[in-house]
């Protein structure tokens, strides 16, 4: 994010956000003051007395979290990746993200190994954070996406700590088996918890789940696991968010009430929703699968490589 202030044509403040942003950034103003914060309650207080935005509330209730400008309270807005907010004597206005370059599916050159480049790009997307971190934490579910992230992370740095929450039943059995393979392969210092402690339907019984409209369904199970194992002193957490969408088609699609964006709306919404619970504990979320270079690489892959998650399957197989 960059903030520019000028007085050439009267006082003006511009807030510009890169396309790489994956945390929430709320914008509001009141009494001639512009407020930008990742905390919803900070922006809401600056907007004055709380009044519901009826149309935003209707969209939220009918469709759940969406990539919308106006939020559920009047005069509270979200600045999404790639956008600009301008505040001057005329008020607050937004500039949408410029139309991105479209990357189309292509073909391999002779001898190309897509898995090698995939792992390299994921590593490049998080190497700066991971190499500087004093206490990094890997979020590993046992699924394909976080597994590929773990493979790339292990090539950058050893002796990593990881955590995950386990689902009940047969899914949980598979999770534990896949996570154990990763733990043994890379020598991870691993910790786990259970995904139904507490049940997601009981989330609103907890004060921190009643603060932001963009929240994660498994917030409390994740936080309970992190705090139970003393992992709250981590300074970054590396996730596999965005992986499900990497090999899908039509990821530029938006509903008519949503703003445009570079990555799929479901992936950026997942990242924004997951960020709050970490950032309130001083842990910076890193989502390498939402990096522009990773997204464009996967969009350029031959269709056959994207079908059935073949890219992920081959990446995991070649890692051992």
C-alpha angles and dihedrals in degrees: 000000000000128000119203125188125191140166100193094113098015128303111323135169123196122193113195124188127199122232088244095070116116105168126083118270115187121194127199139147139205137165091009094306126119117213125194118179142147087225112088094205093056092055091043093054092050091053092065129235110011113256123168120245097227098201093046090049091050091052091047093051095043100041108014122227112001137176093257131152099217116060131211092274122062116258093015115114139175121233104210127203114290095019136116132216121201123196121188141132090299094057135250125330135169135220115209123230113277114254106274125231111265115234113203130202113272140174133266124255117233112286095011118151110200093191093061092053092043092056092043093053093047089050092048090052092059105023096099093052095041097047093049097042119109094199115015122184127202119211105214121179095171091249127124097262101052088040091059090047090051090051091054093043092052090057090058102042139008133215094045126175120224140182139185142171118237125224121225125258128005093344089059092051090055090046093054092048094050093044091049090055090054093045092052094042096052102025094241123183093231135191130179142189138182123272095219097057092125110007111247089237088065095053095109089063086075120077096222090056091060098061109074131036088216104069139143122252091224097041098125097042089051094046093045090053093047094048095040090058096041095248097132090100091068112120098204135023119203116209139186094229113145097030097109090061099045096089099033126107127243095021091158090069117122132180115247092258095050130089121240122265145173099238126044114285092235092058097047090045090052091051094047091048094048094046099069098065092051099042092053086062096047093257115134114217117226118195108184094174088065092058113122093234092052092047094048092047091055092045089054094053120109111266091245090060092053097046117097091004089282092158092059094043093053092044091055094043093052091048090059 
